[in-house]
Amino acid sequence: VQLQASGGGSVQAGGSLRLSCTASGFSFDYFAMGWFRQAPGKEREGVSCISSSGDSTHYADSVKGRFTVSRDNARNMVYLQMNSLKSEDTAVYYCAAGGLPGQHGSSCGSIVTAVDFDSWGQGTLVTVSS
């Protein structure tokens, strides 16, 4: 299993970034995909989750209305569009594969939590300056 997040960078508050995650080595279209972040000195936080089919998404309250998760199962890619960025969004962002397994795919839990995800990629740093 390989997951690689990219697209991070430095942006001013109010700006936008689009993160991408490239997946390989597993049946991508079976697994839910999650985005997590970890800011310096803070615990890892679940940001968003998208079900294996893409028909269900979940967001942390802190990013609802600003972030949008999507996936392209044909390309084994998942994206996180981040708009109206705030300084508190500064963190290393990680993508992860997992979810709650079902007969035909995996779903997201009611809360985006790391315990539901088994495979993790390298992170990408997002820095938002005020």
C-alpha positions as CSV (number, residue, x, y, z in Angstrom):
1,V,0.0,0.0,0.0
2,Q,1.3,3.4,-1.0
3,L,-0.3,6.7,-0.3
4,Q,1.3,10.0,-1.1
5,A,-0.2,13.4,-0.3
6,S,0.8,16.5,-2.2
7,G,-0.3,20.0,-2.9
8,G,0.7,21.6,0.3
9,G,2.3,25.0,0.5
10,S,2.1,28.5,2.0
11,V,-0.9,30.6,1.5
12,Q,-2.4,33.7,3.1
13,A,-5.5,33.6,5.2
14,G,-8.5,33.5,3.0
15,G,-6.7,31.7,0.3
16,S,-7.2,28.2,-1.2
17,L,-5.2,25.1,-1.7
18,R,-6.1,21.7,-3.3
19,L,-4.4,18.7,-1.8
20,S,-4.1,15.4,-3.7
21,C,-3.4,11.9,-2.6
22,T,-2.1,9.3,-5.0
23,A,-2.9,5.7,-4.0
24,S,-1.4,2.4,-5.3
25,G,-1.0,-1.2,-4.2
26,F,-4.5,-1.9,-3.1
27,S,-8.1,-2.0,-4.3
28,F,-8.6,1.7,-4.0
29,D,-12.3,1.6,-4.9
30,Y,-13.1,-0.6,-2.0
31,F,-11.8,1.7,0.7
32,A,-13.0,4.9,2.3
33,M,-10.4,7.6,2.3
34,G,-9.7,10.0,5.0
35,W,-7.8,13.3,5.5
36,F,-6.2,14.0,8.8
37,R,-4.0,16.8,10.0
38,Q,-1.6,17.4,12.8
39,A,-0.5,20.8,13.9
40,P,2.7,21.4,15.9
41,G,2.2,20.4,19.5
42,K,-1.4,19.1,18.9
43,E,-3.0,15.8,18.4
44,R,-3.9,14.4,15.1
45,E,-7.3,15.5,13.9
46,G,-9.7,13.9,11.5
47,V,-10.6,16.4,8.8
48,S,-12.7,14.6,6.3
49,C,-13.8,11.2,5.0
50,I,-15.3,10.0,1.7
51,S,-16.8,6.6,1.2
52,S,-15.5,4.1,-1.3
53,S,-18.1,5.0,-3.8
54,G,-17.8,8.7,-3.2
55,D,-21.5,9.1,-2.4
56,S,-21.0,10.0,1.3
57,T,-18.7,12.5,2.9
58,H,-18.0,13.7,6.4
59,Y,-16.2,16.7,7.8
60,A,-14.9,17.9,11.1
61,D,-17.0,20.9,12.3
62,S,-13.9,23.1,12.1
63,V,-13.8,22.7,8.3
64,K,-17.4,22.3,7.3
65,G,-18.4,24.7,4.6
66,R,-14.8,25.4,3.7
67,F,-13.3,22.1,2.7
68,T,-14.6,19.6,0.1
69,V,-13.4,16.1,-0.3
70,S,-13.7,14.2,-3.6
71,R,-12.2,11.1,-5.3
72,D,-11.6,9.7,-8.7
73,N,-11.7,5.9,-8.5
74,A,-10.5,5.6,-12.1
75,R,-7.3,7.4,-11.3
76,N,-6.9,6.2,-7.7
77,M,-6.9,9.7,-6.4
78,V,-8.5,11.6,-3.6
79,Y,-8.6,15.4,-3.2
80,L,-9.2,17.9,-0.5
81,Q,-10.2,21.4,-1.8
82,M,-9.5,23.9,1.0
83,N,-11.1,27.3,0.7
84,S,-11.2,30.3,3.1
85,L,-8.1,29.0,4.9
86,K,-7.4,30.2,8.4
87,S,-4.2,30.3,10.4
88,E,-5.5,27.5,12.5
89,D,-5.6,25.2,9.4
90,T,-1.8,25.2,9.5
91,A,-0.7,21.6,9.9
92,V,0.8,18.6,8.1
93,Y,-2.0,16.9,6.2
94,Y,-2.2,13.1,5.7
95,C,-4.4,10.9,3.6
96,A,-5.4,7.5,4.8
97,A,-7.2,4.4,3.5
98,G,-9.7,2.3,5.5
99,G,-13.2,3.0,6.7
100,L,-15.9,0.6,7.9
101,P,-15.9,-2.4,5.6
102,G,-19.2,-3.5,3.9
103,Q,-20.2,-6.0,1.3
104,H,-19.4,-3.8,-1.6
105,G,-17.2,-1.1,-0.2
106,S,-16.3,0.9,2.9
107,S,-18.1,3.7,4.5
108,C,-17.1,6.5,6.9
109,G,-17.9,6.5,10.5
110,S,-20.0,9.2,12.1
111,I,-16.8,10.8,13.3
112,V,-13.6,10.9,11.3
113,T,-11.2,9.0,13.5
114,A,-7.8,7.4,13.0
115,V,-8.9,4.1,14.4
116,D,-11.0,3.5,11.3
117,F,-8.0,3.8,9.0
118,D,-5.2,1.2,8.5
119,S,-2.9,2.7,5.9
120,W,-1.3,6.1,6.0
121,G,0.8,8.1,3.6
122,Q,3.4,10.8,4.0
123,G,2.1,14.1,4.8
124,T,2.1,17.5,3.1
125,L,2.6,20.7,5.0
126,V,0.1,23.5,4.8
127,T,1.0,26.9,6.2
128,V,-1.5,29.6,6.4
129,S,-0.3,33.1,7.4
130,S,-2.5,35.7,8.8
